[in-house]
Amino acid sequence: MRFLRSLLLAACAPFAACVTPVDELYGLAGQPPVDRAVLVTGGAFLGQASGGERTFGGDGIAAGDEMIPIEAVVDVLRRGGVYQRVALDEHAEHRRSLSARLRAGRGDPELLQFLQQARDDGFDLLLVVEELQDGPIERQGTNGRWPVTLATWLLLGIGVLIPDHSYESRATLRITLRELQNGGTLHDPLLLAGPIDLNLIERTDLLGVLTSILVPPFWVGDDEAAVGRQVRSTTTRRLLLSLARDLKSEAVRQRLRERAAARIGLVAVPGGFVVTVDAGESLSIARLRGGGEAAAAEAFAGQLLASMRRQGANFHYEAALPADANGLVQVLVGTQRGAIASATFAPGARP
């Protein structure tokens, strides 16, 4: 009986990966988005590992190859509802060179032109995927689930589905969130995948599964290729999930508020919405994009600037959003010293 059960599991192993996983972004998508429009650029271009087995590197793969498609980054941001608007920089060669140019410092005329164009296109922030730094796969051996595996194997003749070995990839993904005035960094996380637990089916081949008929699964050795595939796939997924969760966290929202030249908010009131602006210095310009008729947008900007009042050391402004502003709207303001702040809202999606 034990032999038949194990043989059946071995036959079904190739189909285990076809099961559709639960969408891990479901809970994140239910949280309110960050009120920004973001342009995604750069790429997860492979950097060299310092030593040992590579997570992403291998035959035919060289430093500089893009290991996680930039489209996957855009997709996870959209499915997670991280921002009000997410778009991709479509120019592949430009994406590849932009990170180095941003690190080189300010004053690059072409870089400043690109940032200005992004502002003109209605974006608030630039998200740069800087680099995927490769690293070895660390094998941490049998984990604390081995008693469960042993009991299942003894009582039922199975145990191959219990994750009983742990691994961890030292590959990291670095991104930066940047402002569009000079390309300065607002947020600079280094993302990790964390420990990964694999069961016997995931970490070995058919021969290994058949071997578990005679010995407990946690004693069966690894198939290097299988472990590499599973760790690489899981690391990629977790890095993308970490990216979305980090960028939508309250800590990052607070950081954006603190580092902005002005804090722009949207408040629901009976019959519509009011835009509020709080800044450490007075405003010199205001602009509304996507707010319906041009005349209504100009009237809104005038009302906002005229509403100035002091609140302690800060300047407070507010004005009613035009009634026909139901799609995405961007509010952009500039201070007397030339600093710029902007935010993007979807008033029609708010209760």
C-alpha positions in Angstrom: 0.0 0.0 0.0 2.8 2.4 0.9 4.5 1.6 -2.5 1.2 2.4 -4.4 0.7 5.7 -2.6 4.3 6.8 -3.3 4.1 5.7 -6.9 0.9 7.7 -7.4 2.5 10.8 -5.9 5.5 10.4 -8.1 3.3 10.2 -11.2 1.4 13.3 -10.1 4.5 15.3 -9.3 4.9 16.9 -12.7 1.4 18.3 -12.5 1.8 19.9 -9.0 3.2 23.1 -10.5 0.1 23.6 -12.6 -2.1 24.5 -9.7 -2.9 28.1 -9.7 -1.7 29.8 -6.4 -3.9 32.1 -4.4 -3.3 35.7 -5.4 -0.9 37.0 -2.8 -1.7 40.6 -3.7 -5.4 40.3 -2.9 -5.1 41.9 0.6 -2.6 44.6 -0.6 -4.9 45.6 -3.4 -7.7 46.3 -0.9 -5.7 49.1 0.7 -6.0 52.7 -0.6 -3.3 53.4 -3.3 -0.6 56.0 -2.8 -1.8 59.2 -4.4 1.0 59.4 -7.0 1.5 58.7 -10.7 4.7 56.8 -11.2 6.9 56.2 -14.2 8.8 52.9 -14.0 12.3 52.7 -15.6 15.7 50.9 -15.2 15.7 47.1 -14.9 16.6 44.1 -12.9 20.0 43.8 -14.7 22.1 41.0 -13.3 25.1 41.9 -11.1 27.8 39.5 -10.2 27.6 37.3 -7.1 30.6 37.4 -4.7 31.0 33.6 -4.7 29.4 30.3 -4.5 26.4 29.0 -6.5 24.4 31.7 -8.3 20.7 32.0 -7.9 20.1 33.6 -11.3 23.5 33.2 -13.1 24.3 30.1 -15.1 25.3 28.9 -18.5 24.4 31.4 -21.2 23.6 34.1 -18.6 25.9 37.1 -18.2 26.2 40.1 -16.0 23.9 42.8 -17.3 21.2 40.5 -18.5 17.7 41.5 -17.3 16.5 38.6 -15.1 13.1 40.0 -14.0 11.2 41.5 -16.9 10.4 45.2 -16.2 6.8 44.4 -17.3 6.5 42.1 -14.2 7.4 45.1 -12.0 4.7 47.2 -13.6 2.2 44.3 -13.4 2.7 43.7 -9.7 2.4 47.5 -8.9 -0.9 47.6 -10.9 -2.4 44.4 -9.5 -1.4 45.5 -6.0 -3.0 48.9 -6.5 0.1 50.6 -5.2 -0.3 53.9 -7.1 -3.1 55.7 -8.8 -1.3 55.4 -12.1 1.7 53.3 -13.2 3.4 53.5 -16.6 6.5 52.0 -18.2 9.4 53.8 -19.8 9.2 52.0 -23.2 12.7 52.9 -24.3 14.8 49.8 -23.5 18.3 51.4 -24.1 17.3 54.5 -22.2 16.2 52.3 -19.2 19.5 50.5 -19.2 21.6 53.6 -19.0 19.4 55.8 -16.8 20.4 54.3 -13.4 24.1 55.0 -14.0 23.3 58.5 -15.1 21.3 59.2 -12.1 24.1 58.0 -9.8 26.6 60.2 -11.7 25.0 63.3 -10.3 22.9 66.2 -11.4 23.4 68.5 -14.3 23.1 66.0 -17.2 21.1 68.0 -19.8 19.5 64.9 -21.3 18.6 63.5 -17.9 17.0 66.8 -16.9 15.1 66.9 -20.1 13.8 63.3 -19.4 12.7 64.4 -15.9 11.0 67.4 -17.3 9.2 65.3 -19.9 8.0 63.0 -17.2 6.5 65.9 -15.3 4.9 67.2 -18.5 3.4 63.8 -19.0 1.7 64.0 -15.6 3.9 61.8 -13.4 4.7 62.6 -9.8 7.6 60.2 -9.1 10.2 58.0 -10.9 10.6 54.4 -9.8 14.0 53.1 -10.9 14.8 49.4 -10.8 18.5 49.7 -10.2 20.0 46.2 -10.2 19.5 42.6 -9.3 22.6 41.7 -7.3 23.0 37.9 -7.6 24.0 35.8 -4.7 24.4 32.1 -3.7 21.7 29.7 -2.6 22.4 28.8 1.1 21.2 25.3 2.1 20.1 25.4 5.7 19.2 21.6 5.8 16.4 19.9 7.5 14.0 22.3 9.2 11.7 21.8 12.3 9.0 20.1 10.3 10.8 16.8 10.1 8.8 15.2 12.9 5.6 15.9 11.0 7.2 14.5 7.8 8.3 11.4 9.7 4.9 10.8 11.3 3.1 11.3 8.0 5.5 8.9 6.3 5.1 6.2 9.0 1.3 6.4 9.3 0.2 7.2 5.8 3.1 6.2 3.7 3.6 9.7 2.4 5.4 12.9 3.5 6.7 14.2 0.2 4.4 17.2 0.3 5.6 18.6 3.6 8.3 21.3 3.2 11.1 19.8 5.3 14.2 21.5 3.9 15.0 25.2 4.1 17.1 27.4 1.7 17.7 31.1 1.3 18.9 33.0 -1.7 21.3 35.9 -1.1 20.2 37.7 -4.3 18.8 41.2 -3.7 16.8 43.7 -5.7 17.6 47.4 -5.3 15.2 50.1 -6.3 15.0 53.8 -5.8 12.0 56.1 -5.7 13.0 59.5 -7.0 11.5 63.0 -7.3 11.2 64.5 -10.8 12.8 67.9 -10.2 16.4 66.8 -10.1 16.2 63.0 -9.7 17.0 63.0 -6.0 16.3 59.8 -4.0 13.3 59.7 -1.7 13.4 56.0 -0.9 16.1 53.4 -1.4 15.2 49.9 -0.2 17.2 46.7 -0.7 14.7 43.9 -1.1 15.3 40.3 0.1 13.4 37.0 -0.5 13.9 35.5 2.9 14.0 31.7 3.8 12.3 29.3 1.4 11.0 25.9 2.5 10.7 23.1 -0.1 9.1 19.7 0.0 10.6 16.6 -1.6 8.7 17.0 -4.9 10.0 20.5 -5.3 13.6 19.8 -4.4 14.3 16.4 -6.1 13.5 14.4 -9.2 11.4 11.3 -9.9 14.2 9.0 -8.5 14.3 10.9 -5.3 10.5 10.6 -4.9 10.7 6.9 -5.4 13.5 6.6 -2.9 11.2 8.0 -0.3 9.3 4.7 -0.4 12.2 3.2 1.6 13.5 6.1 3.6 11.9 9.2 5.2 11.7 12.1 2.7 13.9 14.4 4.7 16.8 11.9 4.3 16.5 12.0 0.5 19.2 14.2 -1.1 18.5 17.2 -3.3 18.5 17.5 -7.1 20.6 20.6 -7.7 18.7 21.6 -10.8 15.4 21.2 -9.2 16.4 23.3 -6.1 17.8 26.0 -8.4 14.6 26.2 -10.4 12.4 26.4 -7.3 14.5 28.9 -5.4 14.9 31.1 -8.4 11.2 31.1 -9.1 10.2 31.7 -5.5 12.9 34.4 -5.1 11.6 36.2 -8.1 8.0 36.1 -6.9 9.0 37.2 -3.4 11.1 40.1 -4.6 8.2 41.4 -6.6 5.8 41.0 -3.7 8.3 42.7 -1.3 8.6 45.6 -3.8 4.8 46.2 -3.9 4.4 45.8 -0.1 7.3 48.1 0.7 6.1 50.9 -1.6 2.6 50.8 -0.3 3.5 50.7 3.4 2.6 53.4 5.8 6.3 54.0 6.5 6.9 55.0 2.9 3.8 57.1 2.7 5.0 59.0 5.7 8.4 59.4 4.2 6.9 60.9 1.0 4.9 63.3 3.1 7.9 64.4 5.1 10.2 64.9 2.1 7.7 66.6 -0.1 8.0 70.4 -0.7 4.3 70.5 0.0 1.8 68.0 1.4 -1.2 67.7 -0.9 -4.4 66.0 0.2 -7.9 65.4 -1.0 -10.8 65.6 1.5 -14.3 64.4 0.8 -17.0 67.0 1.7 -20.7 67.1 1.0 -21.2 67.5 -2.7 -17.6 67.0 -3.8 -14.0 67.2 -2.8 -11.5 69.8 -1.4 -7.8 69.9 -2.2 -5.6 70.9 0.7 -2.0 72.0 0.6 0.4 72.5 3.5 3.9 73.9 2.9 6.7 75.3 4.8 6.8 78.3 2.5 4.3 80.1 0.4 3.2 78.9 -3.0 4.0 80.7 -6.2 2.2 78.4 -8.7 -0.6 75.9 -8.8 -1.9 73.7 -11.6 -4.6 71.2 -12.1 -4.4 68.5 -14.8 -7.4 66.3 -15.8 -9.8 68.5 -13.9 -12.3 69.1 -16.7 -12.6 72.3 -18.6 -9.5 74.5 -18.9 -11.4 77.5 -17.4 -12.4 75.4 -14.4 -8.8 74.3 -13.9 -7.6 77.9 -14.0 -10.2 79.0 -11.6 -9.3 76.2 -9.2 -5.6 77.2 -9.3 -6.5 80.8 -8.6 -8.8 79.9 -5.7 -6.1 77.7 -4.2 -3.4 80.3 -4.3 -5.8 83.0 -2.9 -6.8 80.8 0.1 -3.4 81.1 1.9 -3.5 81.4 5.6 -0.8 80.8 8.2 -1.0 77.8 10.5 1.9 78.2 12.9 5.1 78.0 10.9 3.3 76.6 7.8 1.1 77.9 5.0 -2.2 76.3 4.4 -4.2 76.3 1.2 -7.5 74.7 0.1 -9.9 74.9 -2.8 -12.9 72.9 -4.1 -12.1 70.5 -6.9 -14.2 71.2 -10.0 -17.3 69.1 -10.1 -16.5 67.4 -13.4 -13.1 66.1 -12.2 -14.1 62.4 -12.0 -11.1 60.7 -13.6 -7.4 60.9 -12.6 -6.5 64.5 -11.6 -3.0 65.8 -10.8 -2.5 68.8 -8.5 0.9 70.4 -8.9 2.3 73.3 -6.9 5.5 75.2 -6.7 7.0 77.2 -3.8 8.6 80.6 -3.8 12.0 79.0 -3.8 11.3 76.9 -6.8 10.6 73.5 -5.1 7.8 71.4 -6.8 5.3 69.0 -5.4 2.5 67.1 -7.0 0.0 64.3 -6.3 -2.5 62.4 -8.3 -6.0 61.5 -7.2 -9.0 59.5 -8.4 -11.9 61.4 -6.8 -14.4 59.3 -8.7 -13.1 56.1 -6.9 -13.5 57.6 -3.4 -16.6 57.1 -1.3 
